[in-house]
Amino acid sequence: MKRPERVGVVLKGTSSEAVELGRQLLVELERLRIEAVLDRESSETLDLPGEVSRAELASVTDLVVVLGGDGTLLSVTRDHVGDTPILGINLGTLGFLTEHSVDRLFPLLHAVLDGDFEVEERQRLEVTVERPGREPTVRRALNDVVINKSALARMVVLSVHVDEAYLSRFKADGLIVATPTGSTAYNLSAGGPIVYPTLAVVLVTPICPHALTNRPIALSLDSVIDIRLESRSEEVYLTLDGQEGFPLTPRDLVRIRRCEEPVHLVTDPGRSYFHVLHRKLKWGERGG
């Protein structure tokens, strides 16, 4: 990779620490004579010019630095990202994606500028919603695709096929289709497994299933998953990474497959994924 000439800067505007760190980052980039590109939201927070949407930022820069939590980083991965590496600095809570601490920002930034860094490829899902008489809606998700009911709606019934073969008819509060990256998000809360982030699998996890025999299942990442809503509830929604969503009807076909364009996260060579699990989830530690 050539030395980055344009660095995208994204920050969590509600965090005063992120705002201050963003100002320091802009000063450092100016000192290094590297062009900083702010998305619209970040530029408004810093009262600086910026015309690029957050979802488009990776496609017009050589590196994106995210100062915030996992939600902030996920907002960068909704569109085309190309081979642009993303460096996430955690200013949120858990921070599985923005795994690096604040004190690692400038050392990792300089390592990337010097070409001395590693990236980890994280797979995304491509979601197509087809409805008769309408153009298909196509979206991408790095963590998960969730179909669930509203708080007052009844249980939903979802028919699921994998590569055109019938998998199951789920009666549940909803269904999660998650990547390995998203295995530690909603999937984990719903009883799904933790999956090593570079495995080529996709997880299908029912939310509070009516039948105890409906358990989570891991499928090949190359699978094509088709989901149809069979119940007549008008309050069923499809949500992408917990950030973008819209209502579903029984006429809709939700098709989920591997996205051809993965996300590249800058990693810290001195820390393994298991270190992240121990630090974030206290995984494997004895209680009491």
C-alpha positions in Angstrom: 0.0 0.0 0.0 1.3 3.5 -0.9 1.6 6.1 1.8 -1.8 7.6 2.5 -2.3 11.0 1.0 -5.9 11.6 2.1 -7.0 10.4 5.5 -10.7 10.4 6.5 -11.6 11.5 10.0 -14.8 10.4 11.7 -15.7 11.2 15.2 -18.5 10.6 17.7 -19.9 14.1 18.0 -21.5 13.5 21.4 -18.2 12.7 23.0 -16.1 15.6 24.1 -13.1 13.3 24.3 -13.5 12.3 20.6 -13.9 16.0 19.6 -10.7 17.0 21.4 -8.8 14.0 20.0 -10.1 14.8 16.5 -8.7 18.3 16.8 -5.3 16.8 17.8 -5.4 14.4 14.9 -6.1 17.2 12.4 -3.1 19.1 13.7 -0.9 16.1 13.4 -2.1 15.4 9.8 -1.4 19.0 8.9 2.1 18.7 10.3 2.7 15.6 8.2 1.3 17.4 5.1 -1.5 14.9 4.7 -4.9 16.0 3.6 -7.7 15.4 6.2 -11.2 14.6 4.8 -14.1 15.0 7.3 -17.5 13.6 6.8 -20.4 16.0 7.1 -21.4 15.1 10.7 -17.8 15.4 12.0 -17.2 18.6 10.1 -20.3 20.2 11.6 -19.1 19.2 15.1 -15.7 20.8 14.5 -17.2 23.7 12.6 -15.0 22.9 9.6 -15.9 22.4 5.9 -16.8 18.8 4.8 -19.1 17.6 2.0 -18.6 13.9 2.0 -21.2 11.6 3.6 -20.0 9.2 6.2 -20.9 6.2 4.2 -18.9 7.4 1.2 -15.8 8.5 3.1 -13.8 5.2 2.7 -14.3 5.3 -1.1 -12.5 8.7 -1.4 -9.7 8.3 1.1 -6.6 6.1 1.6 -7.2 5.5 5.3 -10.2 6.2 7.6 -9.6 6.9 11.3 -12.7 6.5 13.5 -12.8 8.1 16.9 -15.8 6.7 18.8 -17.5 3.4 19.4 -18.5 0.4 17.3 -21.6 2.2 16.2 -19.5 5.0 14.7 -17.3 2.6 12.9 -20.3 0.6 11.6 -21.7 3.9 10.0 -18.5 4.0 7.9 -19.0 0.5 6.5 -22.5 0.8 4.9 -21.3 1.6 1.3 -18.3 0.9 -0.9 -15.1 0.7 1.1 -12.7 -0.7 -1.4 -9.3 -1.6 0.1 -9.2 1.4 2.4 -8.0 0.3 5.9 -10.1 1.6 8.8 -8.4 2.4 12.1 -10.8 2.4 15.0 -10.0 4.1 18.3 -12.4 3.2 21.1 -14.2 6.1 22.8 -17.4 4.1 23.4 -18.2 1.2 25.7 -17.2 -2.3 24.7 -15.4 -1.5 21.4 -15.0 -4.8 19.6 -14.5 -3.1 16.2 -12.9 0.1 17.6 -10.6 -2.1 19.7 -7.6 0.3 20.1 -7.2 2.5 23.1 -6.7 6.3 22.8 -3.0 6.1 23.5 -2.5 3.8 20.5 -3.9 6.4 18.0 -0.7 8.2 17.0 1.6 5.1 17.2 -0.7 3.2 14.9 -1.3 6.2 12.6 2.5 6.5 12.1 2.8 2.8 11.6 0.2 2.9 8.8 1.9 5.9 7.2 5.2 4.0 7.3 3.6 0.9 5.8 4.4 -1.1 8.9 1.0 -2.4 9.8 -1.4 -5.3 9.5 -5.1 -5.5 8.5 -7.7 -8.1 9.2 -10.3 -8.8 6.6 -13.9 -8.8 7.9 -16.6 -10.1 5.7 -19.9 -8.2 5.2 -23.4 -9.4 4.2 -25.2 -8.0 1.1 -29.0 -7.8 1.7 -31.5 -7.6 -1.1 -35.2 -7.0 -0.4 -37.4 -7.8 -3.4 -41.0 -6.7 -3.6 -43.3 -7.2 -6.6 -43.7 -4.0 -8.6 -40.7 -2.2 -7.0 -37.0 -2.0 -7.6 -34.9 -4.2 -5.3 -33.4 -2.5 -2.3 -29.7 -3.5 -1.7 -27.9 -2.8 1.5 -24.7 -4.0 3.3 -24.1 -5.0 6.9 -20.9 -5.7 8.8 -22.4 -7.1 12.0 -25.9 -8.4 11.4 -29.2 -8.4 9.7 -32.2 -8.6 12.1 -35.8 -9.2 11.4 -38.0 -8.6 14.5 -41.3 -7.4 15.7 -42.2 -4.2 17.5 -42.7 -4.3 21.2 -46.5 -4.8 20.9 -46.6 -7.1 18.0 -47.2 -10.8 18.2 -44.7 -13.5 17.5 -43.5 -13.6 13.9 -43.3 -16.6 11.6 -40.4 -16.7 9.2 -39.8 -19.2 6.4 -36.0 -19.7 5.7 -34.4 -21.4 2.8 -30.6 -21.9 2.3 -29.4 -22.3 -1.3 -33.1 -23.0 -2.3 -33.3 -25.9 0.3 -35.8 -25.5 3.1 -34.1 -24.9 6.5 -36.9 -24.1 8.9 -40.0 -22.2 9.8 -39.1 -20.1 12.7 -41.8 -18.9 15.2 -40.0 -16.4 17.3 -39.7 -12.7 18.3 -37.3 -12.4 15.3 -34.3 -13.8 13.6 -30.6 -12.6 13.5 -28.3 -13.4 10.5 -24.8 -12.4 11.7 -21.3 -12.4 10.4 -18.4 -13.7 12.7 -17.7 -10.0 13.4 -21.3 -9.6 14.6 -21.2 -12.8 16.7 -20.4 -10.7 19.8 -23.2 -8.3 19.2 -27.0 -9.0 19.2 -26.3 -12.6 18.3 -24.5 -13.2 21.6 -27.3 -11.6 23.6 -29.8 -14.0 21.8 -27.8 -17.1 22.8 -25.7 -17.4 19.6 -22.1 -18.5 19.7 -18.9 -16.5 19.7 -17.2 -17.1 16.4 -13.6 -16.2 15.5 -13.9 -13.2 13.2 -12.1 -14.5 10.1 -14.0 -17.8 9.8 -16.0 -18.1 6.6 -19.4 -18.7 8.2 -22.7 -16.9 8.7 -24.9 -17.4 11.8 -28.6 -17.8 11.9 -30.0 -17.2 15.4 -33.7 -17.1 16.4 -34.7 -14.5 19.0 -36.8 -16.1 21.8 -38.0 -19.0 19.6 -41.4 -20.6 20.4 -39.9 -24.1 19.9 -36.9 -25.2 21.9 -35.7 -27.2 18.9 -35.0 -24.0 17.0 -31.4 -23.4 17.8 -28.7 -21.2 16.3 -26.9 -22.7 13.2 -23.7 -21.8 11.5 -23.7 -22.0 7.6 -21.1 -21.5 4.9 -20.5 -17.8 4.1 -21.1 -18.7 0.5 -24.7 -19.7 1.3 -27.6 -17.7 -0.1 -30.3 -17.3 2.6 -33.8 -16.5 1.6 -36.3 -15.3 4.2 -40.0 -14.7 3.9 -42.4 -13.3 6.4 -45.5 -15.6 6.8 -47.3 -13.9 9.6 -49.6 -11.0 8.9 -48.3 -8.6 11.5 -47.8 -5.1 10.1 -45.1 -4.3 12.7 -42.1 -6.3 11.5 -38.9 -4.6 10.6 -35.6 -5.4 9.0 -32.6 -3.7 10.6 -29.0 -3.5 9.4 -26.3 -3.2 12.0 -28.8 -1.7 14.4 -28.7 1.6 12.5 -30.8 1.4 9.3 -34.1 -0.3 8.9 -37.5 -0.4 7.2 -40.8 -2.4 7.6 -41.3 -5.8 5.9 -44.5 -7.2 4.4 -45.4 -10.9 3.5 -44.8 -9.9 -0.1 -41.1 -9.3 0.5 -38.3 -11.6 -0.2 -35.2 -11.0 1.9 -32.1 -12.5 0.3 -28.8 -12.5 2.2 -25.4 -13.4 0.8 -21.7 -12.7 1.1 -20.8 -9.1 0.1 -18.0 -9.2 -2.5 -16.3 -6.3 -0.8 -15.0 -6.9 2.8 -13.9 -4.4 5.3 -10.2 -4.1 6.3 -9.5 -3.2 9.9 -6.1 -2.1 11.1 -4.9 -4.5 13.8 -2.4 -4.3 16.6 0.1 -7.1 16.1 0.7 -7.3 19.8 -2.9 -8.2 20.7 -4.9 -11.3 19.7 -8.6 -11.6 19.3 -8.6 -13.6 22.6 -7.0 -10.7 24.3 -10.0 -8.6 23.1 -12.4 -11.2 24.5 -10.7 -11.3 27.9 -10.6 -7.5 28.1 -14.1 -6.7 26.8 -16.2 -9.6 28.0 -14.0 -10.9 30.9 -14.3 -14.1 28.9 -13.2 -17.3 30.7 -12.7 -15.5 34.1 -14.0 -17.0 37.2 -16.8 -15.2 38.9 -16.8 -14.4 42.6 
